[in-house]
Amino acid sequence: MEQYFAGLTTEKINPNTQMIDECTTEQMLQLLNQEDAKVPAAVAAEIPQIGKAVDVLHQLLKNGGRMFYIGAGTSGRLGVLDASECPPTFGVDPSLVQGHIAGGDMALRVAVEGFEDSAEEGMALIDRVGVTAKDAVIGISASGSASFVIAGLQRAAELGAVTIGVANNKGSRLESVCDICIAPVVGPEFITGSTRLKAGTAQKLVLNMLTTCTMIKLGKTYNNLMVDLKASNKKLYDRSLRIIKVATGADNETAAKYLELASMNCKLAILMIKTGLDAKKAERALQENDGNLKMAIRTTNKVV
């Protein structure tokens, strides 16, 4: 096993940063920035794999499935972060995209890195959250060797779920247990083995792509507008008004009126303005078009 870890890109020594402790602050920051600049290209190289994952996730979620992120340490925290942003951004139920970290919620604030070695806990988690053949489990591990993640994916596969891996090494143990593996290789870290840096940044970009593009395909946006948000606070109310005005050309007073009539549902308000439907009929039109606002507008206006 020691030989395995020694061969990982994420564990190698970065020749460009060996003297960082002798750098000025500005030199240190420039070096860190230069290393971070390598991340987008590494992610871009994985777009074919990311695309496969998005298409699979879209089909699963469209048919009643869910997404589960599992990971340990930084990887687990990034999964929880991405999942937690989906309800306010896309108006989805919190159960649709879930993030789970080895060691439980305490591990979000306190490092409990030993939990990543527990295969038993990885398998137990999958059973505990009720993964089924309709779902997808995305295991995140920079090294691609966390037993918690690997065992969790293996258990998910036994249950018939789609398994997707996100790692930062090619040919990792994680890759061998996945239907799809996304592995942006960012090279040795600025500080040797500190995968919260480039590897973590690459993982965040990949997770952004997975949820954002899946949600777009599910009709959670109108053009590039975040129409499925709920105006649950002052900021989101103001954003909803601006989105309605951009989408419909309505003035502020009209946007506010229809947002109220739509019970603070931005998407519903836009549909009502653009089609003349009342709230109940607009809601039915959305349901008939799988929540896709653009399709609902086109279908309704064609009938009218």
N, C-alpha and C positions, 0 to 999 in steps of 0.2 A: 504493500500500500504506500510506503514512503516513496518508492520509485514512481508510483503513479502521480502523487502530489508534486514531486520534483519536476515532472515533465509538463505540468500545466502552465500555460502561458500566463495565467493570472498570478502564479507564484514566482515567476522569474524576476530577476533584478533588472531594473531599467537603467541602461548605460547612460542615458541622457540626464539622469537626476542623482547620480551617485554622490555629488558634493553639495547637495541642497542645504546641508547644515552650515555651509560656509558662504552661502549666497546672501546678498542684500535682500531686503524685503521685496524690492521691485523685481530683482532677478528671479527670486523664488516664485513670485506671482506670474511672471512671464513664462517660466517653465511649466507651471501648472496649467496655464492657459493653452500653451502649445500642445500639451498632452491631451487636454480636453477637446481640442480642435480635431483630433483624430477619430472621435466617436461617431459623428454623423456618417462618415464614409463607411465605417464598419457596419452600421445599421443599414445603410443603403444596399450593401452587398447581400443582405439577408431579405430584401423585399420580396423575392419570389416565395420564400418560405413563409414570410409574414402574410402574404397574399393568400396562400393556401389556408392558413389558420383563420383568417378573417372570413373567407368563404364558408368554411366549415362552421365557425361560430354563428354566422348569420343564419345558416340553415337550421342549426340546433335551436337557437333562441326563437326563431320564427315559428318553430314547431313545439314550443312549450318547454324547451330546455333551459339550463342555467350555466353560468360560468363560475368556476371556483379557482381562485389563485391560492396556491400553497407555497410556502417558502420559509426559510429560517434567516434570522438576523436581518441585514439590510434588504435582502431579497424579499423576505416576508413582509417587511414594513412597506416596501414599494407596492406590493400586491394589495395590501390593505388600503393604502393611500389611493390607488387607482380605483379600486372597487367603491370606496366611500364617496368618491366624487361623481359617480354615475347617477345616483338619485337626484341631486340638485341640478346637474347639468342636463340630463336627458329625461327627467321625470319618471324614471323607472322605479319599480319596487326594490327595496334594499336586498331582497332575496335573489334577484336576478343575477347580479354580479357580486360575488362574495370574496372577501380576502381573509385568509387564515394563516397565522404565523405560529411556528413551533414555539411552544411555551405559553401560548395563549396571550391575551391582551396585555398582561404584565410585560411581555417581551417587547411591546411597542416602545416602552420607556426605559426598560432596564435590560442590559445585555444578558441573555441566558443562552449563550451559544452552544452549550452542551446538548441542548434539545435537538439540534440538527442531526445528531448521531442516533436518534431513537427511531428505528424502523417501525417498531410496534406502535408508537404514537402516531406516526404517519398513516399507517393502515387504520388505526382506530378513528382518526379524524375523519377519514373518508366515510366510514360507516356512520359516525356520529352526525355528520351534516346531511346524510341521506342522499349521497350521489347515486344516480341511476343511469341507465343506458341512454337516456335523453340528454345527458349533460356533457360538459367538457371540463376537464381539470387541467389547469396550466401550472406546471411545476417550475419554480424559479430558483436557480442555484448558479451563482457565478462560476464556481469550480466545476459544477456538474457532478458533484460527488456526495451531496448531502443525503444521508440515508433516509431521513424523514421525508424528503421530497420523492426520492426514488421509490421507496416502499409505498408511498401514497399513490403515486402514478400506477404502480403495479396493481394495487388493490382496485383503483378506478377502472383499469383495463379489464380486470376480472368481472367487474360489474357491467361491462359493456360500454363505458363512457369513452369518449374521444380523449386522448392524452396528448398534450402539447408541452414541450419543454422550452425554457428560455435559459440559456447558459452563455458563458463567455469563453468557452474552449471547444474546439472541434474534437470529435471522437471521444467525448466524455462518457462516463457511465450513464448519465442522464439520457443521452442521445439514444442509447440502446433500448430504452423502455418507453419511447415516445412514438406516436403516430407521426407527429410533425415536430422537428426540433429547429429552433431559431437560435443561432449561435453567432452573434456579432463579436468578433475577436478584436479587442481594443489594444492588445499588447500589454506588456508589464506595467504595473501601476507606478504612479508618481512616488509613492511610498510602498515598498515591496509588500505585496499581498493585501493591501488595503483596498478591497473591492467595493467599498462604499464610494470610491472615486469614479474612474472611467467606466468600470464594469456596471456600477450602479446607475450612472448616467445613461448608458446604453440600454439597460433594462427599462428605465423609466420611459425612454423614447419608444421602445418596442411596445410596452404596455399601453402607452398613449395611442399608438397605432391600432392595436387590437380592439380596444373598446371604442375609440372614436369612429373608426371606419365601419365596425360592426353596427354601431348605433345609427350611423348615416344610412346604411343599407336597410335598416329596420324602419326608416322614415322618421327618425327622431330630429331631423333638421329640415328646414325649408330653405333651399339654396344653402348658404352658409350661416343661416340664422338659427339660434338656439331656441326653437319654438316650443319645445316640450317642457320648458322650465315652468315652475309654479311661483307666482308672485307672493312668496311667503315672508318677505321682509322688505324694508324700504329700498334697498339696492336692487333686489330682483323685481320689485314693482316698477321702479324707474326703467330698468332694462327691458321689461316686458312692454312698457309703453313705447320705447324707442324701436323695439323689434316690430311691433304692430304697425307703427307709422312707416317704417321702411318697407315692410311687406305689402302694405295696402295703400300708402299715400294719404292715409287719414290724418286729420289734425289731432292735436293733443286731447281736445275735449271728446272727440269721437272715439279715439283709442281708449280713453279712460272709461267711457260709457260702456263700450263693448267688453272690455276686460271685466267690468263689474257684472254684466249680463252673463258672461261666461264663467262666473265664479272663480275668477283669477286664473283661468286657464288660457294662456297666451295663444296656443294653437287653435283652440276653439273660437276665440275672439276673431282671429284672422279669417277663419273659414266663414264665420257669420258675416263679416264685412264684405268679403269677396263674392259671396253667393246670395246673400239676402236671407239665408235660412235662420230660423230661430235656434235657440240653444239645443233643444231636444232633437230637432231634425239634423242639425250640424253634427251633434254627437253620434247620431246613427250613421251619418255619411262617413264619418271618420272610422267607425267600427267596420263598416262595409268595405273600407279600403285599407284595412289593417293598420290604421293610424297614420297612413301616409297623407300628409296635408296636400301636397301637390296633386296627387291622384284624386283625392276627394274634390278638390276645386275643379279639375278638368271633367271628372265624371258628372258632377252636379251641374256645371254650366252647360255641358253637352245636352243633358236632359232638359234643362230649362230652355 
